[in-house]
Amino acid sequence: MIRISTKEIVDVLRYDENKAVIVEKNPILNTNQFKAKYSVVDFEKKALEVLTKKAYLFKKFGSSFEKISEIIPNFVQCSAAILYDRRVLVIYPNGEAGIFDRDGELTWSGYFKYHDETVNSLSLDGKYFWCICPAESCAIRYSCQTMQVDLRIGGKDASTFVNPTHISVDNGEIYVCASTNMVRKIDGNDLTVSDYLTFEEPVKQFFKFGSYAIAVLASGTYLLENNQ
């Protein structure tokens, strides 16, 4: 594992096959304010490159990024997915959500909830997307077309996902951070759940990019190759 940041990470997303975007929260001296720093992680070079805010917004929201980022000024805090029909779905950590049409117009806003509990985190999986409901200890798959629950894995009475904090999808496999320091994997074919990685410290977020991965741990953010 190579540590690539010790700052608080507020966003991670795919840039291309060999790179990912990270957004760091940098404090402004002598104030209580913070400034976002946008970077690209080059997996092969194992180095950070500067990224412009405009390039970040385009990767996150697509061609209507200017209009969307005007409507939601706190755009680094939300998870976003460009759906199969070019609509854009955003979800904040508190469950607040919005759907934008292909022109960047807000067509729906509200909250994602499951059994009246907050649903958050967001990762696209074809014509579906996955979220977690921490209070219900489960992962939930939604239909992009209907925005309704398609299936649920785990639950308060099961030990499948204990205190889940994050979910991500790569190549049809689903990864869930749970039990403080574990990453568990949902098989994309048969939906069975198995242990995938265990860290020696709390893992907040985990993103898989082929043979590489980015893990946001308590001590910093790390780049992994072949899970090492």
Buried (B, 14 or more C-beta within 10 A) or exposed (E): BEEBBEBBBBBBBEBEEBBBBBBBBEEEEEEEEBEBBBBBBBBEEEEBEEBEBEBBBBBBBBBBBEBBBEBBEEBBBBBBBBBEEEBBBBBBEEBBBBBBBBEBEBEEEEEBBBEEBBBBBBBBBEEBBBBBBBBBBBBBBBEBEEBEBBEBBBBEEEEBBEEBBBBBBBEEBBBBBBBBBBBBBBEBEEEEBEEBBEBEEBBBBBBBBEEBBBBBBEEBBBBBBEEE
